[in-house]
Amino acid sequence: MTTVVSILTNAVAGYAFARLHFYGRNFLFKFTLIGMMVPMQTVMIPIYLKVKSIPLAGGNNILGQGGTGLLNTTWGVIAPLLAGAFGLFLCRQFFANFPTSLDEAAKIDGCSNIRTFFRIYLPLSKPVLATLAILKFTDGWNQYTWPLIITNSDEGRTLQLALAMFRGSSVIKWDLLMAGTIITCIPVLIIFLALQKYYVQGIVTSGLKG
């Protein structure tokens, strides 16, 4: 869920910052990049309080009081991971490399900004979208601290938390721990192998050095 939503939102926002001209564009883009400088661990408490006070969720009233909000729910785990400054930066850098003649040709053909994005830019964005998909999926799949904080039942916990159950205070079940670790690595390997050619191309064309 975080991968799919992030690809769509970051692609649209990156296109807007790279190809559209509006007042305050550069300021807003630089302000957004501040998010890349703030680690998740430093804002977990404010995010936790926000998730807990979601109106009309988990027994909360319209003011977000009286209940648990999205605590111990799947959406509580997903919501803080849906957006990120890095994906926006990656998409913006990629779209900025296209020549302006492409936009001019689209306008001559009568395309609006939305149609230009979906009919021209999005089909040409496989490298950056594949790169973002791999990075976002890996980040969400390996999340440990946030799911540990937001959930308190076995039904809502992730596989990374399940692996920790094999490590006790005095005994570590190495056979089950290693087997579980290999199993949790399989989805990441499958996605990377399927998108690796686009991943390498996306890193190069986005102006980043691996």
Secondary structure, DSSP 8 states (H G I E B T S, - for coil): -HHHHHHHHHHHHHHHHHH---TTHHHHHHHHGGGGGS-GGGGHHHHHHHHHT-TTSTT--TTS-SS-TTTTSHHHHHGGGS--HHHHHHHHHHHTTS-HHHHHHHHHTT--HHHHIIIIITTT-HHHHHHHHHHHHHHHHT--HHHHHH--SGGG--HHHHHHTTB-SS-B-HHHHHHHHHHHHHHHHHHHHHHHHHHHHHHHHTT---
